[in-house]
Amino acid sequence: MKKESKEFFYEDIANDFEKIMNSYEVDKRKKLVFSNLIEDSIRGKTLLDVGCGIGLFSAIAEKKGAKVTSLDMGKALLTQVSKRCNSKTVVGSVTRLPFKDDSFDIVLATEVIEHSSNPAKGFAELVRVAKPGGKVVITVPNRIWIGSLFVANFLRLRPYQGLENWQKWSTIKRLSKKNKLVIEKMFGFNIVPVFYFPFNGFNTFMDRFGKILGPIMVNIALVGVKKRF
């Protein structure tokens, strides 16, 4: 599959996305984002959901009172978003966000930048469109586990064929510093890359050690504050 096609892979499966996704993994990230990473009230705040997919996170943010803008690369995905919430939908790429600098109180990108051809550029764009003092919330797979992806694909255990530019813990810290994003929280979650019983309970138990074991865990979570100057 060509790189250009891989970037639009999720658009091609928009109508089947909910059937294909791992509900445990997605539900876990919902709770993590809205109970741990975003702890303060978001009522009345502007929130950009980058790589929104079918709008699962956008819908929660809207219910919590945020003024939500949902962005993804294709219209088919955004059509699914419109069935879940009344957010403003925008077609665009994380590497070239169609917004002015300093536009949003909160910028969310969960499991997104790794699906772009240039994650570093995507990271910079997320920070660029956040307001000074605003928050950038990111989750991304840890590159040290990239071998598990190859195994899963070889065994046909994973239904996705998009770009997979997973990022190292050290890379995320470096990009934060480079883009003047002050890390408020950074931790790992999921100690093994298997999201089925009986591993779910083990992953949940080990998540309590996310700050200590973060560099070796499967996923990385970050919330940072954009510097005011």
N, C-alpha and C positions, 0 to 999 in steps of 0.2 A: 504494500500500500504506500503511495506517495505521501511525502510529508504534508503537502497541502490537503490531501484527503484526510489524513489523520487528524489534522486540526479541526476538521468539520465532522469527525466521526460521531460525536454526541448529538449533533443536529440530525444525522441520519437515523438515529434510534429514538428520536424524541417521543414518538407515539408509544414506544415499548419501554421507555426508560424506567418507569415505576415497577414494571414486572421484572426487569433485569437487575435492578439495584439490590444490594444487600441491606435489608431494612434494619437489621441490628446495627450495622456500621453507621448508617445514616442517622438513625435515631440517637445513637451515642454522640455523634458530632453535634446534633441539634442541642442536646442537653449541655454539652461542653461549651458551645458557643454562647448560648443565652443564659447559662447559670454560672459559668466560671470565667470565661473570657470577657463577656459583656455583663458586668455585675450591676452597674448603675441603671436607672430608668432611661429608656430611650424614647419615651413619649415626647412627641413634638420635634424630635431630632431628625435630621436628614441622614439617610442611610443608603449607601450604594452597595448592592449585592452583585459582585462581579463574578461572572461564570455561574449565573444563577440557576442554570439547568431548567428544571420544570417548576421552580419557584418554591421549593419546600422551606427554605430559610427566609425568603421574602415574605411568605405568608405569615410566619411566626412574628417577624419584625413588625409587620403591619398590625397584627392583633395586639402587639404591645404598644401601639400608638406612634410608631415611627413613620416618617414620610419617606417611603421606599422608592428607589429607582432600581430596576432589575435589568442587568445587562448580560447578554450572551451573543454568540457569533451568528445565530440563525433564527429566522422567524418561526420555524416549527417549534422550537423550544419555548420561545416567548408566547406562542399561542397557548401552550400548556400553562404557562405562568398566569395568563389572564383568566384561566379557569379557576385559579386558586385564590387570587387576590386582585386588588385594584391598583397595584403599583404601576408607576410609569415604566414602560418597557422600551429598551434601547438596544439596537443591534450594534455590536462593536467588539473589539478585541482588547484583552488585558494589556497587550503591548502597545496599544494606541487608543487610550480611553478618550472618547469624544466629549470631554468636559474641560472647563477652565480650571486653572490652578485654584486650590483652596476652596473647593465647592461643597464638601460633605463633612458632617460631624463625625460620621463613622463610615469606614470603608471595609467591607467584608469580602474575603476571598478564601473559601474553604475547599481545599483540594482542587485548586485552579491553576496556579502559575506553572505547575509541572506539565500541564497539557499545552503549554505554549512553546514556540520555537526558541524563545529567549526569556527564560524566567527572571533573569536579572533586570531586564527592561520592564517586565511586568511588575516586579517588586517596586521599581522606581516610580512607575505610573500610579500604583496604588497610593504611595506616599504623596505624590504630586497633587492628586485631586482631593486629598484630605485637608481640612482646614487646620491652620496652626492651632495646636492644642487638641486637635481631633485625634480619634483613635483609628488605628489600622489593625485589623484582626485577620490573621492568616493561619491556615493549617496546610501542611504539605507532607508527602511521604519522605522518609529519610533515605538518602541514597545508599547508605550502607546495607540496606535490605533489597537493593535492586535485583539481586540474584533470585529472590523469591518470586519476582515478577516473571523472570524468564522461565522458571520452573512451572509456574501456574499457567503461563501461555503454552508451554510445550505440552502440558497435560490437558490443555483445553478446559481448565478450571475457572478461567476468567473470561467473561464475555465482552471485554473492551479491547479496542484496537487503536486507541488514540495515542498521541504523543505522550511519552513518559519520561520527562526530564526531572527526575527526583532530585532533591537538594540535601546537601549535608548540613548538619547542625552548625558547623563552623561557617558555612556559606551564608546561612540565614543571619547569623550574628554580624558577619562582615557587611552584608547588604544593609542591615539596620543602621550600622554606624555610618556607612557611606552615604546613605540617604537621610541622615539626621533624624532617625526614628529612635526615640528613647524607649528601650524595652521596659515594659511594666511587668509583664509576665512572659516566661518562656519555659515550656516543659514538654516532655514526651508523653505519648499515650500509645497503648497497645504494645505488649512485649513480644508477641508473636503475630505473624501476618496471616492469621487464620481467624475468620469471623463466623464460626459455627460452633455449636455445642460439641464437646465440653470445654472448648477453649475460651468461650465468651466470659465465663466467670473468672477464669485465670487472668485474662486481660484486664478485666475490671478491677480485680484485686491488686494487680501490679501497677495500675495507674496511680495509686497513692504515692508511688515512688518516682513519679514523673520528673520531678526537679532534679533528683540525683541521677536517675538512669536515662534522662532525656537523650543524651547523645547516642545511645545505643537502642532506643526504642523505634518502633516502626513508623510512627508519625510524630511530627513536630507541631506544636501549637505556640502561637505568638500573639500578644497584644502589645502594641507600642503606641506612644504618643508623639505626634509630629512636633518638632521644636518650633517655638514661636518666632525664632529669628535665626 
